[in-house]
Amino acid sequence: MADTITLEVARYRPDRETEPTVEAFEVPLRRDWAVLDGLNHVKDNLDGSLSYRWSCRMGICGSCGMTVNGEPRLTCATFLVDYAPGPVRVEPLANFPVIRDLVVDIGDFMRKLPEVSPWIVRGEGTSVEEGEYLQTPEQLADYSQFSMCINCMLCYSACPVYGLDPEFVGPAAIALAQRYNLDSRDEGADVRMDLLIHPEGIWGCTFVGECTRACPKGVDPAGAIQRYKLTAALQSLKSFVLPRGPR
Amino acid sequence: MSEPAQQTQRPYRPEISRLWWLRRRSYVFFVLRELSSIFVAWSVVFLLLLVRALAQGEAQFRAFLDWAAGPWVVALDVLTLAFLVLHAVTWFNLTPAATVVKLRGRRVPPRAIAGGAYAAWVAVTALVVVLVVTR
């Protein structure tokens, strides 16, 4: 195994450049080093001006998502040895405006997320004295997969629909809406349905499936959206057949 | 005293190439699947034309069959069949993602759901073949 590997890092310094360039750095190739360790080596030893986001280094915070050799990846969970002898190209996540170097603007997602009410909605809440909202392990299993989302944005980066139409609500936000719809304690499905049953919502998804392949936590946003579509279609059919019936 | 230097806020927005869908196999399939809707529509038009010709009498029906046997129509129909198969297969593969069926509290495995769809497809096709062959 060689001692070093080349990182080809996308640089964009808006005060200096009008579009991104690529800068190559030689970093140590160690078996236990992730791409993020390579970037930290660059920042600490070679060029302190390199900008990127990271925090936990253990695949939980969701902040170190970047494009590694063309694939959206968490750089803390993507190891340099898997790309030996290199070079490894590190670029910002696709489909987002680039603020600087590897830092993208995820403001669009942050605006969309609260619109789908990703929290437990109750019509009339119960008092503390009445106790907790109980749930069986089977009821937990219905939604637990979708609750694993860490908002890392890899699914948005992989989704060509979002790339072509930024108005699309997108995989993670819809999967999170579905996470609460499937929660036995929640009563907000109708509110979310009204928000998502439009061409920029669930019907914007054409089931490319790349979001599910990109997801580092096994959430399966594509599956969540297809299930949501089926629920929406059945609900529309029901309201057509029984226009005066309950929703 | 001079103003502090303003941070230049000029986010770079990459342009998406017209050939973005050639970058990945799954993107190519996605575009082909979207395209398949045109061929699905054509298959419906073809069937309606056939039914209309049938309703207009034998001479019209024979004329329709002659037209349908022309090389261009046959080529188009072969292409249509290929796209219809792609449409059907991708649709059946989608069914387990959209459908969660529970039996006695346990989730039916996705393969069983897709398998059921394929089995129904084979059964209907077999029925059509029997009807055509034994008419």
Chai-1 contact restraints between the chains, C-beta under 6 A:
chainA,res_idxA,chainB,res_idxB,connection_type,confidence,min_distance_angstrom,max_distance_angstrom,comment,restraint_id
A,Y12,B,Y12,contact,1.0,0.0,6.0,A-B,restraint_1
A,P14,B,T8,contact,1.0,0.0,6.0,A-B,restraint_2
A,P14,B,R10,contact,1.0,0.0,6.0,A-B,restraint_3
A,D15,B,T8,contact,1.0,0.0,6.0,A-B,restraint_4
A,P97,B,P11,contact,1.0,0.0,6.0,A-B,restraint_5
A,P97,B,R13,contact,1.0,0.0,6.0,A-B,restraint_6
A,V98,B,Y12,contact,1.0,0.0,6.0,A-B,restraint_7
A,I99,B,P11,contact,1.0,0.0,6.0,A-B,restraint_8
A,D105,B,P11,contact,1.0,0.0,6.0,A-B,restraint_9
A,P160,B,Y27,contact,1.0,0.0,6.0,A-B,restraint_10
A,G163,B,I16,contact,1.0,0.0,6.0,A-B,restraint_11
A,F207,B,L94,contact,1.0,0.0,6.0,A-B,restraint_12
A,V208,B,F30,contact,1.0,0.0,6.0,A-B,restraint_13
A,E210,B,S26,contact,1.0,0.0,6.0,A-B,restraint_14
A,G223,B,A97,contact,1.0,0.0,6.0,A-B,restraint_15
A,Q226,B,A97,contact,1.0,0.0,6.0,A-B,restraint_16
A,Q226,B,A98,contact,1.0,0.0,6.0,A-B,restraint_17
A,R227,B,A98,contact,1.0,0.0,6.0,A-B,restraint_18
A,L230,B,A98,contact,1.0,0.0,6.0,A-B,restraint_19
